[in-house]
C-alpha cells in the first residue's frame, strides 16, 4: 500500500490531526503525469553550500558581525554589506572593501537608477557609482527604504506615510517638495517596492500602488482602484515571485498569512500548517524574504531570525527555548512549502538555513550567512553545507484504520540507489527510519538502512517487523553528503482482530 509518503511540511495545531514535516527536501511535480505515485510527485534534496569567500568580520562581538545585505548592480557585479562595511565581491572569490556604513539597526535597503546605487538605513543614505565612489547623501528625509523606477530613486521616510523622489538619474539631487503621501489609510508605511514600473506602498493594514504618469510637477500618481485591503507585517518580506509580488501580511484583525498579488487582489499562498508554525514564533515582523529560480522552479524564501524551528515538548512548553532562526520556502510550481534548516550537531537542534541574504552573480546563487561573514555558493550539485552535514528529514502523514490495530510487516523506500561516494563519509550512505506509535508525539530508536554503495543502483532500503499501532507515523532521515532522491514508499501491513 502507498500512504502519501511524498508531501510538504504541514503540521497543524494538534499533531493528532496532522504532523507532516519536510526538511531540506522539496516535492517536485512529474509534469509528464506518469509518476510512480498517485500524487505525481517525488522528493528532491535542497541545494547545498560551498564557501565562496569569508569576509573579515568580528564574530566574537556581541552581537556578532554578520552578512547584512547582498545585491548585484552595474551589469552583474556583486556587493555585500558585512560588519557595516560595503564590499565588492569578485568572480574568483576575492573581495574589496569600498566604504564603512554606520547603521544603528543593521538593516539596509538598496536600489539602482542605472548609473548609481543608493543604500539607505535608519535615516542615513550612501550613494555609489560604477567607479566604486561611495559618499553619504541627504537621500530624502530620514530614509529607511529605497526603490528605483524609471531613473528615479524613491525613499520612504521613517515613521510616516511619505515617500520622496530624487532627481532623474541623480541620487545627489533631492527637492524637499518632491514628495507624496499614501493617504488611503491612516497607518504609516513600512515598505516600498518597485515592480513592473509601479511603486507599491505597504502599510501595516493597507497597500496603495502608484505609477509614473509623467506629470512634470510630480511623476508618481496613485492608481485608482489599486487600494488593497491587506497590509504587510514585515518590511523585508516583500519579494518578486513568478511575475508577481509576495509578502508576509497583516492588518487590524491579525497577522501571519503570506500573500501574492494577482493584479491588485491579494491571494493567500500560505496554509494552516505553515501559519501554525509562524504563530508560535515570538515575532515575525523581522522576517526576511527573497526569491530565486533554479531547475525551472521559482522559490520564495522566508527567514525568521527570532524563531525556533524545533518542536515543543508534548506538554506544549519548552523551558530551554533558544531562538535560532527558521527558514520556510514556497515552490511556486507546486504551491507547497518546505523547511530549509541547518542541523547544529553540537547541541542537537535545528537552526535556520545559513543563507539569510541572496544575490545572483557570476552565474551563481550566492547567499550570506547570518552567523558570520561567509558568502556561499548555493547549488544542487553540493550535498553538504560548506563542510557541515546537510541533514534531511521527511515525517510522513498518519496511517490509521479507524483506530483499529494494524501490524506493520515491511516498509520499503523507493529512491535513487547506488549514490555512495568512492571513499570517506558517504561511501556507504545510510537512511534512518524512526517510528511513532502515538501519532507523532514520541519516537522510537533510529533504524539504519543503506542507500547503496557506488554503483549499487538496484539496492533496496527495507525495514521489517515494525510492530503494531492504532496510529502510526514514519520518519526517514539522512545526512551523508550524497544525492537524495526519494520517489515513494511501499508498506506491507495487515489489520488485527478486534478493537
QUIMO-V371546 format. One record per pair of residues at least 4 apart in sequence whose C-alpha atoms are under 7 Angstrom apart, sorted by the first residue. I is the first residue (numbers start at 0). GAP is how many residues later the second one is. D is the distance in whole Angstrom. If there is no record, write none. Layout:
I,GAP,D + I,GAP,D
//
This chain:
0,489,6 + 0,490,5 + 0,491,6 + 1,487,6 + 1,488,5 + 1,489,6 + 4,391,6 + 4,483,6 + 4,484,6 + 5,21,7 + 5,35,7 + 5,36,6 + 5,37,6 + 5,482,6 + 6,20,6 + 7,13,7 + 7,14,6 + 7,18,7 + 7,19,7 + 7,328,6 + 7,329,6 + 7,330,6 + 8,11,5 + 8,12,4 + 8,13,5 + 8,328,6 + 8,329,5 + 8,330,7 + 9,8,7 + 9,9,6 + 9,10,5 + 9,11,6 + 9,263,4 + 9,264,6 + 10,4,7 + 10,7,5 + 10,8,4 + 10,9,5 + 10,10,7 + 10,262,5 + 11,5,7 + 11,6,6 + 11,7,7 + 11,260,7 + 11,261,5 + 11,264,6 + 12,263,6 + 13,4,7 + 14,4,5 + 14,424,7 + 14,425,6 + 15,423,6 + 17,379,6 + 17,380,7 + 18,378,6 + 18,421,7 + 19,375,5 + 19,376,5 + 19,377,5 + 20,373,6 + 20,374,5 + 21,4,7 + 21,316,5 + 21,317,6 + 21,371,6 + 21,372,5 + 21,373,6 + 22,315,6 + 22,316,5 + 22,317,6 + 22,318,7 + 22,369,5 + 22,370,5 + 22,371,6 + 23,21,6 + 23,22,5 + 23,315,6 + 23,316,5 + 23,317,7 + 23,368,5 + 23,369,7 + 24,18,6 + 24,19,5 + 24,20,4 + 24,21,5 + 24,313,7 + 24,367,7 + 25,17,5 + 25,18,5 + 25,19,7 + 25,20,7 + 25,312,6 + 26,14,6 + 26,15,5 + 26,16,5 + 26,17,6 + 27,13,5 + 27,14,6 + 27,15,6 + 27,16,7 + 28,11,6 + 28,12,5 + 28,13,7 + 28,305,7 + 29,5,6 + 29,10,5 + 29,11,6 + 32,7,6 + 33,6,7 + 34,5,5 + 34,6,7 + 35,4,7 + 36,4,7 + 36,451,7 + 41,444,6 + 41,445,5 + 41,446,7 + 42,442,6 + 42,443,5 + 42,444,6 + 43,440,6 + 43,441,5 + 43,442,7 + 44,439,5 + 44,440,6 + 45,334,7 + 46,331,6 + 46,332,5 + 46,333,4 + 46,335,6 + 47,330,6 + 47,331,6 + 47,332,6 + 47,334,5 + 47,335,5 + 47,336,5 + 47,337,5 + 48,327,6 + 48,328,6 + 48,329,5 + 48,330,6 + 48,333,6 + 48,335,6 + 48,336,5 + 48,337,5 + 49,326,5 + 49,327,5 + 49,328,7 + 49,332,7 + 49,335,7 + 49,336,5 + 50,324,6 + 50,325,4 + 50,326,6 + 50,335,6 + 51,41,6 + 51,323,5 + 51,324,5 + 51,325,6 + 52,40,5 + 52,41,7 + 52,321,6 + 52,322,5 + 52,323,7 + 53,319,6 + 53,320,4 + 53,321,6 + 54,318,5 + 54,319,6 + 55,317,6 + 56,8,6 + 56,9,7 + 56,25,7 + 56,26,5 + 56,316,6 + 57,6,6 + 57,7,5 + 58,5,4 + 58,6,5 + 58,313,6 + 59,4,6 + 60,4,7 + 64,17,7 + 64,18,5 + 64,307,6 + 65,16,6 + 65,17,6 + 65,303,7 + 65,304,6 + 65,305,6 + 65,306,4 + 65,307,5 + 66,14,6 + 66,15,4 + 66,16,7 + 66,301,5 + 66,302,6 + 66,303,6 + 66,305,7 + 66,306,5 + 67,13,5 + 67,14,5 + 67,38,7 + 67,39,7 + 68,11,6 + 68,12,5 + 68,39,6 + 68,288,6 + 69,9,6 + 69,10,4 + 69,11,6 + 69,287,6 + 69,288,6 + 69,289,6 + 70,7,6 + 70,8,5 + 70,9,6 + 70,288,5 + 71,4,6 + 71,5,5 + 71,6,4 + 71,7,6 + 71,287,6 + 71,288,7 + 71,289,7 + 72,4,5 + 72,5,7 + 73,56,6 + 75,285,6 + 76,284,7 + 77,10,6 + 77,11,5 + 77,283,6 + 78,8,6 + 78,9,4 + 78,10,6 + 79,6,6 + 79,7,5 + 79,8,6 + 80,4,5 + 80,5,5 + 80,6,6 + 81,4,7 + 81,291,6 + 83,16,6 + 83,17,5 + 83,18,6 + 84,12,7 + 84,14,6 + 84,15,4 + 84,16,6 + 85,11,6 + 85,12,5 + 85,13,5 + 85,14,6 + 85,15,7 + 86,8,6 + 86,9,5 + 86,10,5 + 86,11,6 + 87,7,5 + 87,8,5 + 87,9,7 + 87,10,7 + 88,4,7 + 88,5,6 + 88,6,5 + 88,7,7 + 89,4,5 + 89,5,6 + 90,271,6 + 97,34,7 + 98,35,7 + 102,18,6 + 102,19,6 + 103,18,7 + 104,17,7 + 106,14,6 + 107,11,7 + 107,12,6 + 107,13,5 + 108,10,6 + 108,11,5 + 108,12,6 + 108,36,5 + 108,37,6 + 109,7,7 + 109,8,6 + 109,9,5 + 109,10,7 + 109,36,6 + 110,6,6 + 110,7,6 + 110,8,7 + 110,35,6 + 110,36,5 + 110,37,5 + 111,4,6 + 111,5,4 + 111,6,6 + 111,36,6 + 112,4,7 + 112,35,6 + 112,36,7 + 112,38,5 + 112,39,6 + 112,40,6 + 112,56,6 + 113,37,7 + 114,14,6 + 114,15,7 + 115,11,7 + 115,12,6 + 115,13,5 + 115,14,7 + 116,10,6 + 116,11,5 + 116,12,6 + 117,7,7 + 117,8,6 + 117,9,5 + 117,10,6 + 118,6,6 + 118,7,5 + 118,8,6 + 119,4,6 + 119,5,4 + 119,6,6 + 119,23,6 + 119,24,6 + 119,25,6 + 119,26,7 + 120,4,7 + 120,22,7 + 120,23,5 + 120,24,7 + 121,21,7 + 121,22,5 + 122,19,4 + 122,20,5 + 122,21,6 + 122,35,7 + 123,18,7 + 123,19,6 + 124,11,6 + 124,12,6 + 124,13,6 + 124,14,6 + 125,8,7 + 125,9,5 + 125,10,4 + 125,11,6 + 126,7,6 + 126,8,5 + 126,9,6 + 126,10,6 + 126,44,7 + 127,4,6 + 127,5,5 + 127,6,4 + 127,7,7 + 128,4,6 + 128,5,7 + 136,35,6 + 138,4,7 + 138,35,7 + 139,15,6 + 139,24,6 + 139,34,6 + 140,16,6 + 141,15,5 + 141,16,6 + 142,12,6 + 142,13,5 + 142,14,5 + 142,15,6 + 143,12,6 + 143,13,6 + 143,14,6 + 144,10,6 + 144,11,5 + 144,46,7 + 144,47,7 + 145,7,7 + 145,8,5 + 145,9,4 + 145,10,6 + 145,46,7 + 146,6,6 + 146,7,5 + 146,8,7 + 146,45,7 + 146,46,6 + 146,47,6 + 147,4,6 + 147,5,5 + 147,6,6 + 147,46,7 + 148,4,7 + 148,45,7 + 148,48,6 + 150,17,5 + 150,18,5 + 151,13,6 + 151,14,6 + 151,15,6 + 151,16,5 + 151,17,6 + 152,12,6 + 152,13,5 + 152,18,7 + 153,9,7 + 153,10,6 + 153,11,4 + 153,12,7 + 154,8,5 + 154,9,5 + 154,10,6 + 155,6,6 + 155,7,4 + 155,8,7 + 155,36,7 + 156,5,6 + 156,6,6 + 158,29,6 + 159,28,5 + 159,29,6 + 160,20,5 + 160,21,5 + 160,27,5 + 160,28,5 + 161,17,7 + 161,18,6 + 161,19,5 + 161,20,7 + 162,16,6 + 162,17,6 + 162,18,6 + 163,14,6 + 163,15,4 + 163,16,6 + 164,9,7 + 164,13,6 + 164,14,6 + 165,4,7 + 165,5,6 + 165,7,6 + 165,8,5 + 166,4,7 + 166,6,5 + 166,7,6 + 177,40,7 + 181,26,7 + 184,21,7 + 186,16,6 + 186,17,7 + 187,15,6 + 188,12,7 + 188,13,5 + 188,14,4 + 188,15,7 + 189,12,6 + 189,13,5 + 189,14,7 + 189,45,6 + 190,10,6 + 190,11,5 + 190,44,5 + 191,7,7 + 191,8,6 + 191,9,5 + 191,10,6 + 192,6,6 + 192,7,5 + 192,8,7 + 193,4,6 + 193,5,5 + 193,6,6 + 194,4,7 + 196,14,7 + 197,11,7 + 197,12,6 + 197,13,5 + 198,10,6 + 198,11,5 + 198,12,6 + 199,7,7 + 199,8,6 + 199,9,5 + 199,10,7 + 200,6,6 + 200,7,5 + 200,8,6 + 201,4,7 + 201,5,5 + 201,6,7 + 201,29,6 + 201,30,6 + 202,4,6 + 202,28,5 + 202,29,6 + 203,27,5 + 203,28,5 + 203,29,6 + 203,46,6 + 203,47,6 + 204,24,7 + 204,25,5 + 204,26,4 + 204,27,7 + 204,45,6 + 204,46,4 + 204,47,6 + 205,22,6 + 205,23,5 + 205,24,5 + 205,25,4 + 206,20,6 + 206,21,5 + 206,22,7 + 206,23,6 + 206,24,6 + 207,18,6 + 207,19,5 + 207,20,6 + 208,13,6 + 208,14,6 + 208,17,6 + 208,18,7 + 209,10,6 + 209,11,5 + 209,12,4 + 209,13,5 + 210,9,5 + 210,10,5 + 210,11,7 + 210,12,7 + 211,7,5 + 211,8,5 + 211,9,6 + 212,6,5 + 212,7,6 + 212,8,6 + 213,5,5 + 214,4,4 + 225,38,6 + 227,36,7 + 227,37,7 + 229,19,7 + 229,20,7 + 229,21,6 + 230,18,5 + 230,19,5 + 230,20,5 + 231,15,7 + 231,16,6 + 231,17,4 + 231,18,5 + 232,15,6 + 232,16,5 + 232,17,5 + 232,22,7 + 232,52,5 + 233,14,6 + 233,50,7 + 233,51,4 + 233,52,6 + 233,53,6 + 235,51,6 + 235,52,5 + 235,53,6 + 236,10,5 + 236,11,6 + 236,50,6 + 236,51,5 + 236,52,4 + 236,65,7 + 237,8,6 + 237,9,4 + 237,51,6 + 238,6,6 + 238,7,5 + 238,8,7 + 238,50,6 + 238,51,5 + 238,52,6 + 239,4,6 + 239,5,5 + 239,6,6 + 239,51,7 + 240,4,6 + 240,5,6 + 240,50,6 + 240,57,7 + 240,59,7 + 241,56,7 + 243,16,7 + 243,17,6 + 244,15,6 + 244,16,5 + 245,13,6 + 245,14,4 + 245,15,6 + 246,11,6 + 246,12,5 + 246,13,7 + 247,8,6 + 247,9,6 + 247,10,4 + 247,11,6 + 248,6,6 + 248,7,6 + 248,8,5 + 248,9,6 + 248,10,6 + 249,4,6 + 249,5,4 + 249,6,6 + 249,7,7 + 250,4,6 + 255,19,6 + 255,22,7 + 255,23,7 + 256,11,7 + 256,13,6 + 256,18,6 + 257,10,6 + 257,11,6 + 257,12,5 + 258,7,6 + 258,8,5 + 258,9,5 + 258,10,5 + 259,6,5 + 259,7,5 + 259,8,6 + 259,9,6 + 260,4,6 + 260,5,5 + 260,6,6 + 261,4,6 + 261,5,7 + 269,4,6 + 269,5,7 + 270,4,6 + 271,4,6 + 272,4,7 + 273,4,6 + 274,4,6 + 275,4,7 + 280,26,5 + 280,27,7 + 281,24,7 + 281,25,7 + 282,23,6 + 283,20,6 + 285,18,7 + 285,19,7 + 286,15,6 + 286,16,6 + 286,17,5 + 286,18,7 + 287,14,6 + 287,15,5 + 287,16,7 + 288,12,5 + 288,13,5 + 288,14,6 + 289,10,6 + 289,11,5 + 289,12,7 + 289,68,7 + 290,8,5 + 290,9,4 + 290,10,6 + 291,6,6 + 291,7,6 + 291,8,7 + 292,4,5 + 292,5,4 + 292,6,6 + 293,4,7 + 296,34,7 + 296,35,7 + 296,36,6 + 297,33,6 + 297,34,6 + 297,35,7 + 298,30,6 + 298,31,6 + 298,32,5 + 298,33,6 + 299,29,6 + 299,30,5 + 299,31,7 + 300,26,7 + 300,27,6 + 300,28,4 + 300,29,7 + 301,25,6 + 301,26,5 + 301,27,6 + 302,23,6 + 302,24,4 + 302,25,6 + 302,53,6 + 303,21,5 + 303,22,5 + 303,23,6 + 304,19,7 + 304,20,4 + 304,21,7 + 305,17,5 + 305,18,7 + 305,19,5 + 306,16,5 + 306,17,6 + 306,18,5 + 306,19,6 + 307,14,7 + 307,15,5 + 307,16,5 + 307,17,6 + 307,18,6 + 308,16,7 + 308,17,5 + 308,41,6 + 308,42,7 + 309,39,7 + 309,40,6 + 311,4,6 + 311,5,6 + 311,6,6 + 312,4,6 + 312,5,6 + 313,127,6 + 323,27,5 + 323,28,6 + 324,26,6 + 324,27,4 + 325,15,7 + 325,25,6 + 325,26,4 + 325,27,7 + 326,12,6 + 326,13,5 + 326,14,6 + 326,25,5 + 326,26,6 + 327,9,7 + 327,10,6 + 327,11,5 + 327,12,6 + 328,8,5 + 328,9,5 + 328,10,6 + 329,5,6 + 329,6,6 + 329,7,4 + 329,8,7 + 330,4,6 + 330,5,6 + 330,6,6 + 339,12,7 + 339,13,6 + 340,9,6 + 340,10,5 + 340,11,5 + 340,12,4 + 341,8,6 + 341,9,5 + 341,10,6 + 341,11,5 + 341,12,7 + 341,48,7 + 342,6,6 + 342,7,5 + 342,8,6 + 342,47,7 + 342,48,6 + 343,4,6 + 343,5,5 + 343,6,6 + 343,7,7 + 344,4,7 + 353,15,5 + 353,16,6 + 354,12,5 + 354,13,5 + 354,14,5 + 354,15,7 + 355,11,7 + 355,12,6 + 355,13,6 + 355,14,6 + 356,10,5 + 356,11,5 + 357,8,6 + 357,9,4 + 357,10,6 + 358,6,6 + 358,7,5 + 358,8,7 + 359,4,6 + 359,5,5 + 359,6,6 + 360,4,7 + 363,13,6 + 364,12,6 + 364,13,5 + 365,9,7 + 365,10,6 + 365,11,5 + 365,12,6 + 366,8,6 + 366,9,5 + 366,10,7 + 366,11,7 + 367,6,6 + 367,7,5 + 367,8,6 + 368,4,6 + 368,5,5 + 368,6,6 + 382,7,7 + 382,98,5 + 382,99,6 + 382,100,6 + 383,4,6 + 383,5,5 + 383,6,5 + 383,97,5 + 384,4,6 + 384,5,6 + 388,90,6 + 388,91,7 + 388,92,7 + 389,89,6 + 390,87,6 + 390,88,4 + 391,85,5 + 391,86,6 + 391,87,6 + 392,83,6 + 392,84,4 + 392,85,7 + 393,81,6 + 393,82,5 + 393,83,6 + 394,79,6 + 394,80,4 + 394,81,7 + 395,77,6 + 395,78,6 + 395,79,6 + 396,76,6 + 397,41,7 + 397,73,6 + 397,74,6 + 397,75,5 + 398,72,6 + 398,73,5 + 398,74,6 + 399,70,6 + 399,71,5 + 399,72,7 + 402,67,5 + 402,68,6 + 403,66,5 + 403,95,5 + 404,63,7 + 404,64,6 + 404,65,5 + 404,90,6 + 404,91,5 + 404,94,7 + 405,62,5 + 405,63,6 + 405,64,6 + 405,87,7 + 405,88,6 + 405,89,4 + 405,90,6 + 406,60,6 + 406,61,4 + 406,62,7 + 406,86,5 + 406,87,5 + 406,88,6 + 406,89,7 + 407,57,6 + 407,58,5 + 407,59,6 + 407,60,6 + 407,84,6 + 407,85,4 + 407,86,7 + 408,55,6 + 408,56,5 + 408,57,6 + 408,83,5 + 408,84,6 + 409,52,7 + 409,53,6 + 409,54,4 + 409,55,6 + 409,56,7 + 409,81,6 + 409,82,5 + 410,51,6 + 410,52,5 + 410,53,7 + 410,79,6 + 410,80,5 + 410,81,6 + 411,49,6 + 411,50,4 + 411,51,7 + 411,77,6 + 411,78,5 + 411,79,7 + 412,48,6 + 412,49,7 + 412,75,6 + 412,76,4 + 412,77,6 + 413,72,6 + 413,73,5 + 413,74,5 + 413,75,5 + 414,70,6 + 414,71,4 + 414,72,5 + 415,69,5 + 415,70,7 + 416,34,5 + 416,35,5 + 416,39,6 + 416,40,5 + 416,41,6 + 416,42,6 + 417,33,6 + 417,34,4 + 417,35,5 + 417,36,5 + 417,37,5 + 417,38,4 + 417,39,4 + 417,41,7 + 418,33,6 + 418,34,6 + 418,35,5 + 418,63,6 + 418,64,6 + 419,6,5 + 419,7,5 + 419,8,6 + 419,9,6 + 419,32,6 + 419,33,4 + 419,34,4 + 419,62,6 + 420,5,5 + 420,6,4 + 420,33,6 + 421,5,6 + 421,32,7 + 422,4,5 + 424,55,7 + 425,54,5 + 425,55,6 + 425,56,6 + 426,26,6 + 427,22,7 + 427,24,6 + 427,25,5 + 428,21,6 + 428,22,5 + 428,23,7 + 428,24,7 + 428,51,6 + 429,18,6 + 429,19,6 + 429,20,4 + 429,21,6 + 429,48,6 + 429,50,7 + 430,17,6 + 430,18,5 + 430,19,6 + 430,20,6 + 430,45,7 + 430,46,6 + 430,47,5 + 431,14,6 + 431,15,5 + 431,16,4 + 431,17,6 + 431,44,5 + 431,45,5 + 431,46,6 + 432,13,5 + 432,14,5 + 432,15,6 + 432,42,6 + 432,43,5 + 432,44,7 + 433,9,6 + 433,10,6 + 433,11,6 + 433,12,5 + 433,13,6 + 433,40,6 + 433,41,5 + 433,42,6 + 434,8,6 + 434,9,5 + 434,38,6 + 434,39,5 + 434,40,6 + 435,4,5 + 435,6,6 + 435,7,5 + 435,8,6 + 435,36,6 + 435,37,5 + 435,38,6 + 436,32,5 + 436,34,6 + 436,35,5 + 436,36,7 + 437,4,7 + 437,33,6 + 437,34,7 + 438,32,5 + 438,33,6 + 438,34,6 + 439,33,6 + 448,12,6 + 448,13,7 + 449,11,6 + 450,8,7 + 450,10,6 + 451,4,5 + 451,5,7 + 451,7,5
//
